[in-house]
């Protein structure tokens, strides 16, 4: 499993001599048109939201000793920035955000696919394209799936007025449902963990951030969302966008719960969204998400091969990350190895699971077939064999490994105090941890160090020791997100928690349905404080014609549309545009109401505000 991660210091010699290196470098450079110079994007207030120039150190051919050479190679390829021609009429802007923006030229303008994280980087990417290809209007937008790096910058390429004027936004069915569940319902926790995912508190450079395996990092500009106007509901669905034929393949449950590939038959170009990139992907991302289905991921890639490859079909495959692969034989080999990668991890995990092994045991024992171990694009730069195996186990068996001793364990702070006591107190416990670190067992040294910190978060010696161990683990990791987690943990042990960069819930509020908006209230109710409270509110939304009845009962805030019972303590009549302001505590100004307005005050008094800066590496 050294392809996924290692605790050994990196050496430059490890990064050379692989047959795939030259081919990947050639593919990453092929079709280059122009770079954004300087590679810096700023917000309207002058704040830098993207700086690809900061990663210029990756141009050095010999990796720094603080970076695994495999990760150095991957990051150097991801750092290639600019506009690239994929094939005639298909372009990509790469290296201006975590993801790629694809631009498909049509009869009148250009179709934008996956408009990055931020409006600022999306606008810069579109501007770079227009500088070289003319001021073509955006005639359609395609979201391949509901992760923020594939829709967040949409307001940098079109405006709501463009949608009202007829510019379609195309997405797989259930896109909005999953965009909200991930980025709003659980958005605060995921964004906080995403800071570890990207090592946001650390500086860019060989000692800190060197990339994320999937790209360099995420931009920190303005995030927005315009809801889709055209849903893809079946594989084989063909839509003509600005005169260009798109044939879609639905792939739900793969890299996202709602996702799709597409094929451009007239250009023999295949887009695999995020289902086949130049890395082993995540089956359960470390920042948190729904567990993905490795079995279906493999089967959908097989379907992709069946549908879109062969004589007279795809000649290039590109994705929303990394660089394309050209040539029918090469792209079939690439897709086949990606298919086999997820199928193998799924099937072998189930085989060992049914033999009695637990997730952590299977992860330690799992080895990839030699051919996949040699395939650079199957390397563990973003996902890893270790945490993907545990994800497969979790999907089928849940968090519990079946050992009754693990059924009712103490929480971390209580465990920490007991471990430290059992080891004879803080001094002997720290000495034991140091012995494991000196012997090279950084994994167990980190575990003991964590128990020391949770037992006494003010123990500076323990925090410094653990920070050093995590740094050493990070500098030895080939997997970018493991490296980033280790380094961000080390940073936060010794420094104040940095402020979270993006407030997704607020930025997406206007795009929520009424039901989704009311859900955001329900998940903020402090249950114990609300146990003995009862109230009811009737919401009448004038422009959508919806009526929702909300009831607080036994600490649960329940709401449903089209109620038979329309009685309520308070009735609010408003339009949908007023709803986000009201739910954010804006008061009843401009809202018609009947009944007791104090009901709303009673409800808001029971709501907790999410904490975007909660502690992770200490209690």
C-alpha positions as CSV (number, residue, x, y, z in Angstrom):
1,X,0.0,0.0,0.0
2,X,3.0,2.3,-0.3
3,X,1.3,3.7,-3.4
4,X,-1.4,5.2,-1.2
5,X,0.8,6.5,1.6
6,X,4.1,6.1,3.4
7,X,5.7,7.3,6.5
8,X,9.2,7.2,5.1
9,X,11.0,10.5,4.1
10,X,10.8,11.2,0.4
11,X,13.9,11.0,-1.9
12,X,14.2,12.5,-5.3
13,X,15.3,9.3,-6.9
14,X,12.0,7.7,-6.3
15,X,10.2,10.0,-8.8
16,X,12.2,9.2,-11.9
17,X,12.3,6.5,-14.5
18,X,8.6,5.6,-14.7
19,X,7.5,4.9,-18.3
20,X,4.2,6.8,-17.8
21,X,5.9,10.0,-16.7
22,X,6.8,11.3,-20.2
23,X,3.4,10.3,-21.6
24,X,1.5,12.1,-18.8
25,X,3.7,15.2,-19.2
26,X,3.1,15.3,-23.0
27,X,-0.6,14.9,-22.5
28,X,-0.7,17.6,-19.8
29,X,1.1,20.0,-22.2
30,X,-0.7,19.0,-25.4
31,X,-3.0,21.7,-27.0
32,X,-1.6,24.6,-24.9
33,X,-2.8,27.9,-26.1
34,X,-2.1,30.5,-23.5
35,X,-1.7,31.0,-19.7
36,X,-3.2,33.6,-17.5
37,X,-0.3,36.0,-16.7
38,X,0.1,36.7,-13.9
39,X,-1.8,33.6,-12.6
40,X,-3.5,35.6,-9.8
41,X,-7.3,36.3,-9.6
42,X,-8.6,38.9,-7.2
43,X,-12.1,39.7,-5.9
44,X,-13.7,43.1,-6.4
45,X,-12.3,44.3,-3.1
46,X,-8.7,43.4,-4.1
47,X,-8.5,40.2,-2.1
48,X,-6.5,37.4,-3.8
49,X,-8.9,34.4,-4.3
50,X,-6.5,32.4,-6.5
51,X,-2.8,32.3,-7.0
52,X,-1.4,29.6,-9.3
53,X,2.0,31.4,-9.4
54,X,2.5,30.5,-5.7
55,X,3.1,26.9,-6.9
56,X,6.0,27.8,-9.2
57,X,8.4,25.9,-6.9
58,X,6.9,22.7,-8.4
59,X,8.8,23.4,-11.6
60,X,11.9,22.1,-9.9
61,X,12.8,18.7,-11.3
62,X,14.1,17.2,-8.0
63,X,11.4,16.9,-5.3
64,X,12.0,18.6,-2.0
65,X,12.8,16.1,0.8
66,X,9.6,17.2,2.6
67,X,7.4,16.0,-0.2
68,X,6.8,12.5,-1.4
69,X,8.2,12.3,-5.0
70,X,5.0,10.7,-6.3
71,X,2.9,13.6,-4.9
72,X,5.5,16.1,-6.3
73,X,5.1,14.7,-9.7
74,X,1.3,14.7,-9.5
75,X,1.2,18.3,-8.2
76,X,3.6,19.5,-10.9
77,X,1.3,18.1,-13.6
78,X,-1.7,19.8,-11.9
79,X,0.2,23.1,-11.8
80,X,0.2,23.5,-15.5
81,X,-2.1,26.5,-16.0
82,X,-3.9,28.0,-19.0
83,X,-6.2,27.4,-21.9
84,X,-5.8,24.1,-23.8
85,X,-7.4,22.8,-26.9
86,X,-8.7,19.2,-26.3
87,X,-10.0,18.7,-29.9
88,X,-11.6,20.9,-32.5
89,X,-14.2,23.1,-30.8
90,X,-13.5,21.8,-27.3
91,X,-11.2,23.7,-24.9
92,X,-10.4,23.5,-21.2
93,X,-9.1,26.0,-18.7
94,X,-6.9,24.2,-16.3
95,X,-5.0,25.3,-13.2
96,X,-7.3,28.3,-12.3
97,X,-9.1,26.4,-9.6
98,X,-9.3,22.9,-8.1
99,X,-11.4,21.8,-11.2
100,X,-11.3,22.3,-14.9
101,X,-13.7,24.5,-16.9
102,X,-14.6,23.0,-20.3
103,X,-15.8,25.1,-23.1
104,X,-17.6,23.6,-26.1
105,X,-18.0,25.9,-29.0
106,X,-21.4,25.9,-30.6
107,X,-23.1,27.7,-33.5
108,X,-23.6,31.0,-31.8
109,X,-21.5,30.9,-28.7
110,X,-19.9,28.5,-26.2
111,X,-21.3,25.9,-23.7
112,X,-19.6,26.1,-20.3
113,X,-19.2,22.8,-18.4
114,X,-18.5,22.9,-14.7
115,X,-17.8,26.6,-13.9
116,X,-15.2,26.1,-11.1
117,X,-15.6,27.1,-7.4
118,X,-15.8,30.9,-7.5
119,X,-17.4,33.5,-9.7
120,X,-14.0,35.3,-9.9
121,X,-12.0,32.3,-11.2
122,X,-14.8,31.3,-13.6
123,X,-14.9,34.8,-15.0
124,X,-11.1,34.8,-15.4
125,X,-11.2,31.4,-17.1
126,X,-13.9,32.6,-19.5
127,X,-11.9,35.8,-20.1
128,X,-8.8,33.8,-21.0
129,X,-10.8,31.8,-23.5
130,X,-12.4,34.8,-25.0
131,X,-9.0,36.6,-25.4
132,X,-8.0,33.8,-27.8
133,X,-11.3,32.6,-29.3
134,X,-13.4,35.8,-29.5
135,X,-16.1,37.2,-27.4
136,X,-18.5,34.3,-27.7
137,X,-21.7,34.5,-25.5
138,X,-22.4,31.7,-23.1
139,X,-25.2,29.7,-24.7
140,X,-25.6,26.9,-22.1
141,X,-24.1,25.7,-18.8
142,X,-23.7,22.0,-17.9
143,X,-23.1,20.9,-14.3
144,X,-21.8,17.3,-14.3
145,X,-22.5,16.8,-10.6
146,X,-23.4,18.7,-7.4
147,X,-19.9,19.3,-5.8
148,X,-19.1,23.0,-5.4
149,X,-16.1,23.0,-7.6
150,X,-18.5,22.1,-10.5
151,X,-21.1,24.8,-10.1
152,X,-20.0,27.4,-7.5
153,X,-18.6,29.9,-10.1
154,X,-21.7,29.9,-12.3
155,X,-22.4,33.6,-11.6
156,X,-19.0,34.4,-13.2
157,X,-20.2,33.1,-16.6
158,X,-23.9,33.9,-16.7
159,X,-26.4,36.0,-14.7
160,X,-30.0,35.1,-13.5
161,X,-31.3,37.3,-16.4
162,X,-29.5,35.1,-18.9
163,X,-31.4,32.1,-17.5
164,X,-34.7,33.9,-17.7
165,X,-33.8,34.8,-21.3
166,X,-33.5,31.2,-22.2
167,X,-29.9,30.1,-21.5
168,X,-30.3,26.5,-20.3
169,X,-28.6,25.0,-17.3
170,X,-28.2,21.2,-17.7
171,X,-27.6,18.8,-14.8
172,X,-28.4,15.2,-13.8
173,X,-31.7,14.5,-12.1
174,X,-31.7,15.1,-8.3
175,X,-28.8,17.6,-8.6
176,X,-30.4,20.2,-6.3
177,X,-31.3,17.6,-3.7
178,X,-27.7,16.5,-3.3
179,X,-26.2,20.0,-3.8
180,X,-28.2,21.1,-0.8
181,X,-27.7,18.0,1.4
182,X,-24.0,18.2,1.1
183,X,-23.3,21.9,0.8
184,X,-26.0,23.3,3.1
185,X,-27.4,20.7,5.5
186,X,-23.9,19.4,6.4
187,X,-22.0,22.3,4.8
188,X,-20.6,23.8,8.0
189,X,-19.0,20.5,9.1
190,X,-17.8,19.6,5.6
191,X,-16.2,23.1,5.0
192,X,-14.5,23.0,8.4
193,X,-13.0,19.5,7.6
194,X,-12.3,20.8,4.1
195,X,-9.8,23.1,5.7
196,X,-7.8,20.0,6.8
197,X,-8.5,18.5,3.4
198,X,-6.6,21.4,1.8
199,X,-4.3,22.4,4.7
200,X,-5.7,25.8,4.5
201,X,-3.9,27.2,7.5
202,X,-0.4,26.3,6.2
203,X,1.6,28.2,3.6
204,X,2.0,27.1,0.0
205,X,5.5,25.6,-0.4
206,X,7.5,22.4,0.1
207,X,6.9,22.5,3.9
208,X,3.2,23.0,3.5
209,X,0.6,23.0,0.7
210,X,1.8,21.3,-2.5
211,X,-1.7,20.5,-3.9
212,X,-4.6,18.2,-3.3
213,X,-3.9,15.4,-5.8
214,X,-7.0,16.3,-7.8
215,X,-5.7,19.8,-8.4
216,X,-3.8,22.5,-6.6
217,X,-6.3,23.9,-4.1
218,X,-9.7,25.6,-4.0
219,X,-10.3,29.3,-4.8
220,X,-11.8,31.5,-2.0
221,X,-14.0,33.8,-4.0
222,X,-17.8,34.2,-4.3
223,X,-19.8,31.0,-4.5
224,X,-23.2,30.9,-6.1
225,X,-25.8,28.5,-7.5
226,X,-28.4,28.8,-10.3
227,X,-30.8,25.9,-10.3
228,X,-30.8,23.6,-13.4
229,X,-33.5,24.3,-16.0
230,X,-33.0,21.0,-17.9
231,X,-32.6,17.7,-16.2
232,X,-31.0,14.6,-17.6
233,X,-33.1,11.7,-16.5
234,X,-31.9,8.7,-18.5
235,X,-28.7,7.3,-20.1
236,X,-28.8,7.9,-23.9
237,X,-30.7,11.2,-23.5
238,X,-29.5,13.5,-26.3
239,X,-29.8,17.2,-26.1
240,X,-28.6,19.7,-28.7
241,X,-27.0,22.7,-27.0
242,X,-26.2,25.6,-29.3
243,X,-26.2,23.2,-32.3
244,X,-23.9,20.7,-30.6
245,X,-25.1,17.1,-29.9
246,X,-24.5,16.0,-26.3
247,X,-25.3,12.3,-25.4
248,X,-25.5,11.8,-21.7
249,X,-24.8,8.8,-19.4
250,X,-26.2,8.9,-15.9
251,X,-23.9,7.6,-13.2
252,X,-25.6,8.0,-9.9
253,X,-23.8,6.8,-6.8
254,X,-20.3,7.1,-8.3
255,X,-18.2,10.1,-7.4
256,X,-21.4,11.9,-6.4
257,X,-25.0,10.8,-5.7
258,X,-26.1,12.6,-8.9
259,X,-23.5,12.6,-11.7
260,X,-23.3,12.1,-15.4
261,X,-20.8,11.6,-18.2
262,X,-21.4,12.9,-21.7
263,X,-20.2,12.2,-25.2
264,X,-19.9,14.6,-28.1
265,X,-20.4,12.3,-31.1
266,X,-19.6,14.8,-33.8
267,X,-16.3,15.6,-32.1
268,X,-15.5,12.1,-30.9
269,X,-14.8,13.5,-27.4
270,X,-15.9,11.8,-24.2
271,X,-16.2,13.6,-20.8
272,X,-16.0,11.4,-17.7
273,X,-16.9,14.2,-15.3
274,X,-15.1,13.0,-12.1
275,X,-15.5,9.3,-12.6
276,X,-12.2,8.6,-14.3
277,X,-9.3,11.0,-13.5
278,X,-5.6,10.5,-13.1
279,X,-5.8,9.3,-9.5
280,X,-7.5,6.7,-7.4
281,X,-10.5,8.8,-6.2
282,X,-12.4,8.7,-2.9
283,X,-15.1,6.3,-2.0
284,X,-15.5,8.3,1.2
285,X,-13.8,11.7,1.1
286,X,-12.0,12.7,4.2
287,X,-13.9,16.0,4.4
288,X,-17.1,14.0,4.7
289,X,-19.8,12.9,2.2
290,X,-22.1,10.0,1.5
291,X,-20.3,6.8,1.0
292,X,-19.9,6.1,-2.7
293,X,-20.7,2.8,-4.4
294,X,-17.5,1.2,-5.8
295,X,-19.5,-1.6,-7.4
296,X,-21.7,0.7,-9.4
297,X,-18.7,3.0,-10.1
298,X,-16.9,0.1,-11.8
299,X,-20.1,-1.0,-13.7
300,X,-20.8,2.5,-15.0
301,X,-17.3,2.8,-16.3
302,X,-17.8,-0.5,-18.0
303,X,-21.0,1.0,-19.5
304,X,-19.0,4.0,-20.6
305,X,-16.6,1.8,-22.5
306,X,-19.5,-0.1,-24.1
307,X,-21.4,3.0,-25.1
308,X,-18.8,5.4,-26.3
309,X,-15.6,3.6,-27.4
310,X,-14.7,1.4,-30.3
311,X,-14.3,2.0,-34.0
312,X,-15.6,5.4,-35.1
313,X,-16.2,6.5,-31.5
314,X,-14.3,8.4,-28.9
315,X,-10.8,9.6,-29.8
316,X,-10.2,11.6,-26.7
317,X,-11.4,11.3,-23.1
318,X,-11.2,14.3,-20.8
319,X,-12.5,15.0,-17.3
320,X,-13.3,17.9,-14.9
321,X,-9.9,17.4,-13.3
322,X,-6.4,16.7,-14.7
323,X,-5.5,16.2,-18.4
324,X,-7.0,14.3,-21.3
325,X,-5.9,11.0,-22.9
326,X,-5.8,10.8,-26.7
327,X,-6.1,7.8,-29.0
328,X,-8.8,5.2,-28.9
329,X,-6.6,2.4,-27.7
330,X,-5.0,4.5,-24.9
331,X,-8.3,5.8,-23.7
332,X,-9.8,2.3,-23.5
333,X,-6.8,1.1,-21.5
334,X,-7.2,4.1,-19.2
335,X,-10.9,3.5,-18.6
336,X,-10.4,-0.2,-18.2
337,X,-7.8,0.2,-15.5
338,X,-10.0,2.8,-13.8
339,X,-13.0,0.4,-14.0
340,X,-10.9,-2.5,-12.6
341,X,-9.5,-0.4,-9.8
342,X,-12.9,0.3,-8.2
343,X,-14.2,-3.2,-9.0
344,X,-11.2,-4.9,-7.4
345,X,-11.3,-2.8,-4.2
346,X,-15.0,-3.5,-3.8
347,X,-14.9,-7.3,-4.5
348,X,-11.8,-8.0,-2.4
349,X,-13.1,-6.0,0.5
350,X,-16.3,-8.0,0.5
351,X,-14.3,-11.3,0.1
352,X,-12.2,-10.5,3.2
353,X,-15.1,-9.1,5.1
354,X,-17.0,-12.3,4.6
355,X,-14.0,-14.1,5.9
356,X,-14.3,-12.3,9.2
357,X,-11.9,-9.4,8.7
358,X,-12.8,-5.9,9.8
359,X,-12.4,-2.7,7.8
360,X,-9.1,-1.7,9.4
361,X,-7.7,-5.2,9.0
362,X,-8.7,-5.4,5.3
363,X,-7.2,-1.9,4.7
364,X,-3.9,-3.1,6.1
365,X,-3.9,-6.3,4.1
366,X,-5.2,-5.0,0.7
367,X,-2.7,-5.0,-2.2
368,X,-3.5,-3.9,-5.7
369,X,-2.7,-6.2,-8.7
370,X,0.7,-5.4,-10.2
371,X,-0.7,-3.8,-13.3
372,X,-2.8,-1.4,-11.3
373,X,0.0,-0.7,-8.9
374,X,2.1,0.3,-11.9
375,X,-0.6,2.5,-13.5
376,X,0.2,6.1,-12.5
377,X,-3.4,7.2,-12.9
378,X,-4.4,4.6,-10.3
379,X,-2.1,6.0,-7.7
380,X,-3.3,7.2,-4.3
381,X,-2.9,10.9,-4.7
382,X,-6.4,11.9,-3.7
383,X,-8.2,8.8,-2.5
384,X,-6.2,5.9,-0.9
385,X,-6.5,2.2,-0.9
386,X,-6.6,2.4,2.9
387,X,-9.5,4.7,3.4
388,X,-11.4,3.5,0.4
389,X,-11.4,-0.1,1.7
390,X,-12.8,1.2,5.0
391,X,-15.4,3.1,3.0
392,X,-16.5,-0.1,1.3
393,X,-16.7,-1.8,4.7
394,X,-18.7,1.1,6.1
395,X,-21.2,1.0,3.2
396,X,-22.1,-2.6,4.0
397,X,-21.4,-3.0,7.7
398,X,-21.5,0.5,9.2
399,X,-19.3,2.0,11.9
400,X,-19.3,-1.0,14.2
401,X,-16.7,-3.8,13.6
402,X,-18.7,-6.4,15.6
403,X,-16.3,-6.5,18.6
404,X,-18.4,-5.8,21.7
405,X,-15.5,-4.1,23.3
406,X,-15.9,-1.4,20.7
407,X,-19.6,-1.0,21.1
408,X,-19.6,1.6,23.9
409,X,-16.2,3.2,23.9
410,X,-15.5,6.5,25.8
411,X,-15.4,9.7,23.7
412,X,-11.9,11.1,23.0
413,X,-11.3,13.3,26.0
414,X,-12.4,10.5,28.4
415,X,-10.3,8.0,26.5
416,X,-7.3,10.3,26.7
417,X,-7.5,10.7,30.4
418,X,-7.8,7.0,31.0
419,X,-4.9,6.1,28.6
420,X,-2.7,8.7,30.3
421,X,-3.6,7.3,33.7
422,X,-3.0,3.7,32.6
423,X,0.5,4.7,31.3
424,X,1.5,6.2,34.6
425,X,0.7,9.9,34.1
426,X,1.6,12.6,31.5
427,X,5.4,12.2,31.9
428,X,5.6,8.5,31.3
429,X,2.9,8.6,28.6
430,X,4.9,11.2,26.7
431,X,8.1,9.3,27.1
432,X,6.4,6.2,25.7
433,X,5.1,8.1,22.8
434,X,8.6,9.5,22.1
435,X,10.0,5.9,22.1
436,X,7.6,4.9,19.4
437,X,8.4,8.0,17.4
438,X,12.1,7.4,17.7
439,X,11.6,3.8,16.6
440,X,9.8,5.0,13.5
441,X,6.3,3.9,14.5
442,X,4.8,7.4,13.8
443,X,1.3,5.9,13.6
444,X,1.2,4.8,17.2
445,X,3.2,7.8,18.4
446,X,0.5,10.0,16.9
447,X,-2.2,7.9,18.6
448,X,-0.6,8.3,22.0
449,X,0.1,11.9,21.4
450,X,-3.5,12.5,20.6
451,X,-4.6,10.9,23.8
452,X,-2.2,13.2,25.7
453,X,-3.7,16.3,24.0
454,X,-7.3,15.2,24.7
455,X,-6.4,14.4,28.3
456,X,-5.0,17.8,28.8
457,X,-5.4,20.3,25.9
458,X,-3.2,22.8,27.8
459,X,-0.2,20.4,27.8
460,X,2.2,22.3,25.6
461,X,4.8,19.6,25.5
462,X,2.2,17.1,24.3
463,X,0.9,19.5,21.6
464,X,4.4,20.2,20.3
465,X,5.3,16.5,20.2
466,X,2.1,15.6,18.4
467,X,2.6,18.5,15.9
468,X,6.1,17.2,15.1
469,X,4.9,13.6,14.6
470,X,2.0,14.8,12.3
471,X,4.4,16.9,10.3
472,X,6.7,13.9,9.8
473,X,3.7,11.8,8.7
474,X,2.6,14.5,6.3
475,X,6.0,15.0,4.7
476,X,6.1,11.3,4.0
477,X,2.6,10.9,2.5
478,X,2.1,10.4,-1.2
479,X,-1.6,11.0,-0.7
480,X,-2.2,14.8,-0.9
481,X,-5.3,14.8,1.4
482,X,-3.5,12.7,4.0
483,X,-0.6,15.1,3.8
484,X,-2.9,18.1,4.2
485,X,-4.8,16.6,7.1
486,X,-1.5,15.8,9.0
487,X,-0.1,19.3,8.3
488,X,-3.2,21.2,9.1
489,X,-3.5,19.2,12.4
490,X,0.1,20.1,13.2
491,X,-0.6,23.8,12.4
492,X,-3.7,23.9,14.6
493,X,-2.0,22.3,17.5
494,X,0.4,25.2,17.7
495,X,-1.7,28.1,16.3
496,X,-5.3,29.5,16.6
497,X,-7.8,27.9,14.4
498,X,-8.0,29.9,11.1
499,X,-11.3,31.3,10.0
500,X,-13.3,29.2,7.6
501,X,-13.0,30.7,4.1
502,X,-16.4,29.9,2.5
503,X,-19.9,30.1,3.9
504,X,-21.7,27.8,1.5
505,X,-25.1,27.8,3.2
506,X,-25.4,31.6,3.0
507,X,-24.2,31.8,-0.6
508,X,-26.6,29.1,-1.8
509,X,-29.7,30.3,0.2
510,X,-31.5,32.0,-2.7
511,X,-31.3,28.7,-4.8
512,X,-33.0,26.5,-2.2
513,X,-36.6,25.3,-2.6
514,X,-39.0,26.3,0.1
515,X,-38.9,22.9,1.7
516,X,-35.1,22.9,1.7
517,X,-35.0,26.4,3.2
518,X,-37.3,25.3,6.0
519,X,-35.1,22.3,6.5
520,X,-32.2,24.6,7.4
521,X,-34.3,25.8,10.4
522,X,-35.1,22.3,11.5
523,X,-31.5,21.2,11.7
524,X,-30.6,24.2,13.9
525,X,-33.2,23.5,16.6
526,X,-31.6,22.8,20.0
527,X,-33.6,19.7,20.9
528,X,-33.2,19.6,24.7
529,X,-34.1,23.3,24.9
530,X,-37.2,22.7,22.8
531,X,-38.5,19.6,24.5
532,X,-41.3,21.4,26.3
533,X,-42.1,24.0,23.6
534,X,-45.0,23.6,21.1
535,X,-45.9,26.1,18.3
536,X,-47.1,26.1,14.7
537,X,-46.5,28.3,11.7
538,X,-48.3,28.4,8.3
539,X,-46.0,29.6,5.5
540,X,-47.8,30.9,2.4
541,X,-45.5,31.6,-0.5
542,X,-47.3,33.8,-2.9
543,X,-45.2,33.5,-6.1
544,X,-44.9,29.7,-6.0
545,X,-48.4,29.0,-4.7
546,X,-47.0,26.8,-1.9
547,X,-48.4,26.4,1.5
548,X,-46.3,24.7,4.2
549,X,-47.4,24.0,7.8
550,X,-44.6,23.8,10.4
551,X,-45.0,22.3,13.9
552,X,-42.6,22.1,16.8
553,X,-43.3,19.0,18.8
554,X,-41.0,17.1,21.2
555,X,-38.0,19.1,20.1
556,X,-38.5,18.2,16.4
557,X,-39.4,20.9,13.9
558,X,-41.7,19.2,11.3
559,X,-43.0,20.8,8.2
560,X,-44.9,19.5,5.2
561,X,-46.6,21.0,2.1
562,X,-50.3,21.2,1.2
563,X,-51.6,20.5,4.7
564,X,-55.1,19.5,5.4
565,X,-55.0,21.4,8.7
566,X,-54.3,25.1,8.0
567,X,-54.7,26.3,11.6
568,X,-51.6,27.8,13.1
569,X,-50.4,30.1,15.9
570,X,-48.8,32.3,13.2
571,X,-49.5,32.6,9.5
572,X,-46.9,34.3,7.3
573,X,-47.6,35.4,3.7
574,X,-44.5,36.3,1.7
575,X,-42.8,35.6,-1.6
576,X,-39.9,33.2,-2.0
577,X,-37.3,35.9,-2.4
578,X,-38.2,37.2,1.1
579,X,-37.7,33.8,2.7
580,X,-33.9,33.7,3.1
581,X,-33.9,37.1,4.8
582,X,-36.6,36.1,7.2
583,X,-35.0,32.8,8.0
584,X,-31.7,34.6,8.6
585,X,-33.4,36.7,11.4
586,X,-34.4,39.7,9.3
587,X,-37.7,40.2,11.0
588,X,-41.2,40.6,9.7
589,X,-40.8,43.8,7.8
590,X,-42.6,43.5,4.5
591,X,-44.2,40.2,5.5
592,X,-47.9,39.9,6.0
593,X,-48.8,38.0,9.1
594,X,-51.8,36.8,11.1
595,X,-51.7,35.5,14.7
596,X,-49.0,36.0,17.3
597,X,-45.7,37.3,15.9
598,X,-43.9,36.3,19.1
599,X,-44.1,32.7,17.9
600,X,-41.3,33.5,15.4
601,X,-39.2,35.0,18.2
602,X,-39.9,31.9,20.4
603,X,-38.7,29.7,17.5
604,X,-35.5,31.6,16.7
605,X,-34.6,31.6,20.4
606,X,-34.4,27.8,20.2
607,X,-32.0,27.8,17.2
608,X,-28.2,27.2,17.5
609,X,-25.8,28.9,15.1
610,X,-23.4,26.5,13.4
611,X,-19.8,26.9,14.5
612,X,-17.6,27.0,11.4
613,X,-14.4,27.0,13.5
614,X,-14.9,24.1,15.8
615,X,-11.9,22.2,17.1
616,X,-10.8,18.9,15.5
617,X,-7.3,18.0,16.6
618,X,-8.0,19.0,20.3
619,X,-11.1,18.9,22.4
